[in-house]
Amino acid sequence: MTFGIADLSVIPMRREKSERSEMVSQLLFGEVYEVLEEEDKWLNIRLLHDCCCGWIDRKTYKEVSEEFAEKYRASDQLIMSEVFNLVVKKGDWENKMVVAGSVLPFYDAYTKKLMIGDEEYVVKGFLREVGIESLRELLIQYALMFYNAPYRWGGRTPNGVDGAGLVQMAYRLAGITIPRYIEQQAGEGQVLSFLEEAQPGDLAFFGDSSGAVTHVGILWEQGRIIHASGKVRVDKIDHHGIFNEDLKRYTHTLKVVRQIF
């Protein structure tokens, strides 16, 4: 098997092997993947942490050994919780501005060093120690970190994120791995009978007249929901769905509420 690691801040993952193809997701700094197929200047990859697949440009490929990949998979890696931070390659001018959700493989908190393949990097900046006891409060804090980020199909960063990407990254930052796509997320956890049973951090899914799941958001307190619609925003929610106060109307019809943890 062949493996690679993202040594760039953000790498687009595309549905087809073309720069014109839609972006289905993004590969963030420090994430490791398996190469499934190689064709010309494109690689079809599968991320280790969520099994999300897509095509990346071969020019962005950095190979790592199978031993590195297995050690990476078998150990807990630090997920960066700062919105942005800087990592610098040892002995080089090269640096990366990395975003929240990026992975710092084999990070040593004392030396602030990490490994990208066989190359050593140093974190320039301060990584917060999160002082929140409640996992639900922590998840909401991370979701709000994306507040006002523009909607971007396939996005997973504060520079642009889609609905399922917002949910996945808020959960990932809080230490919970869930699938990348909304159809997969809608099968996670336990269904709640009523919206009133939900707690902050639970997920609400919305659908169209055909019954398909088309939207997702993170429930907050007092009938509010954090979701990506045009941008990451907070709106009211009731048993009918999401009510957008700017538009003075319901924009999404509630389908199901699920408790993930």
N, C-alpha and C positions, 0 to 999 in steps of 0.2 A: 504494500500500500504506500501511496505517496501523500505527504501532508505539507501544508503551508501555514504561514502565520501572517496576519496583517501587520506590516510595519509602517503603514501610512495612517493618517488620522481617520479617514473614512474612504471606503472603496465601494462603488456601486455594484450591486448584484442584479443582473438583468435576466429577464425571462428567456430571451433568445440571445444567441451569440452575435449581437450587433449593438453598436453604440446608439442606434435609433430605437432599440427595443425598450419597453417600459422597465423601470427599476422596480423590482419586486421587494428588495430589502437592501440593507447596507451592512457591510463588514466593517467592524470597528477595530481600532488599534488593539493589538494583543490577542485577538480572537484566532483560534486555531481551527483549521478545516481539513477535510480529506478531499483529495482530487479524485473525482469520479471518471472524468473523461477529458481528453485533450484534443483540440481541433484547431489547427492553424494558430491564430494569435489569441485563442480563447480557452479558458478552463472552466469546466463544470464542477462546482464544488458543493460540499455539504458541511455545514458548521457542526462542530462537535457538541456544542451546548444545547442546541434546539433542533438539529437535523434540517434546518432550512437550506434549500438548494437554490442555486442560480449560477449564471455565467459571469466570470470576471475576466478582465483584460489580462493577458499573460504578463504584460509589463509590470503589473502590480504584484506578481507572484514572488514570494520569498519562501523557499523550501526549508522545512525543518525535518529532523530525523524522526523515524517512527518511535524511537526511544523517548525523544522530547515530547512527542504528542501523547504517548501513553502516560508519562509522568504528569503531564499537564492535565489529562483527563482524570487521573487518579487522585489529584490533590486539589484543595480549595485555593482558588486564585482570587486576588484582591480586585474588586470591581471599583473603578474610580467614581466617587460620588460628587466631586466638584464639577461645576458646569463646564469649566475649561481648566486645563493645566498644561504645563510644559514638561516634556521629557527630552533629554539630550543624550546623544550617543557618546559613550566614553571615548576621549581622544579625538573627537571630530567636531566640526562646527554644526553638523546636521542636528536639527531639533524638530520636534513634532508638537503641534498644538493639539492635544487630544481632548475628547469630549466625555461628558458623563456617560457611564456605561462601558467605557473602554476597560480592557483587562490589563493588569500589571503582572505579567507572569513571574512567579517565584520571587515576589517582592520581598525585600529585606527592609523592615521599618527602621532599623538602626542606621544602615548605610544609605537608605533611600534608593537602592539599586534594584534593577529588574533585568530579566533576560528575554531578549527577542531572538530566538534561535540560539546561536553561539555568540551573539553580540550583547554587550552590556550597556544599559541605559541608566541614567540618573534622573529622578524626579526633581524638578526645580519648582518649588512651591510648597504649600502646606496642605496635607491631607487631613481633613477634619476627623475627629473622633466623635461619632454621632452619639449624643447623650439622650436619646429617646428610648424609653423602656417598651412602649407599646409598638408592636409590629404594624398595627393598623395606622397609628399616627405617623410612623416612619414612611409607610407606603404613600400616604397622602402628601407628606412633605416632598417626597421625590416626584410625585405627579405634578404638584404645583411648581416645581422647579422648571417645568416645560411651559408654564403659563405664557400665553401670547406667542409661543413658537408658531410659525406659519405651517399650515397643512402642506405636507409633501408626500405624495404617493410613494410608498416604499421607504420613507424616512424613519430613522431611529434616533435622531439627535436633536438637541435644542435649536439647531439651525433649521430644522424642518422635520416633521414627524406625521405619520398617519395615525388613524384611530387605534388599530391593533398594535402599532409600534409604540405608542404612548403607554398602553397597558402593559405590554411586554417589558419595556424598559423600567417603568416604575416598580414592577414586581422584581425584575432582575436586580435593581439597585437595592431592594429590600431583602435580597437573598433568596428569592423564589423563582425557579425556572418554569415558565409556561410557554406554550407554542407561539410561533410568530404570527400566524394568520388567524383572522377572525373566526373562520369556520372551525378551526381546531380549538380555539379558545372557548367557543360556545359548547364544547363537549367536556370541558374541565369542571371539576368540583361537583357541588350538590345544588340541585334546583331548589329555590325557595318559593313557597306558595304565594307569599304576599310581599310587596315592596317594603311594607312596614317591618318585616322581619330582618331586613338587611342591616348590615353594619358598615361603617366607613371602610373602604377597601374592597368591598364586594363589587361584582361586575354586573352591569345591566346591558342587555343586548336588545337591539331594535331591528325591526324587519319591514319588508314592503308587503304589498297586497298578495304577492305570490307565496309568502311565508318564508322567503329567504332571509337570512341574517345579513344585514347590511351595515351595521354600526355598533360600536361598543363604547362604554365609558365606565369610569370609576366612581362609584357612589361615595358621597361625602355625607356630612351631617345635615340635618334640618332640610331635607328634601332638595339637596343640591347634587350636581354631578359634574365631574371633570371629564371633558372629552375634546376631541379634535374635530372641529367643523369650521373650515375656513382658517381657523387658528385654534390653539389650545385655549379653551374658555371654560367658565363655570356658568351653568344654567340651572334653572329649576327643573325638577322632575316629579311627576306624580304617576298614578296608575295608567294614565293615558299615554304618557311619554315625556319627551323633553319640550319644555316651553321656553322659547327664546324671547327674552324680554325686549331685546332690540327690535325684533321683527313683530313682536306682539302676537305670536302664533306658535302652535306646536310644529316642530320640525322633524321629529322622529317618533315613531310609534313603538311603545314598549312591547317586547316579545317575551323575554324571560329574564329572571334575576338569578345569578349563580354565586354561591359562596365557595371560594377557591381554597380557603384554609380555615 
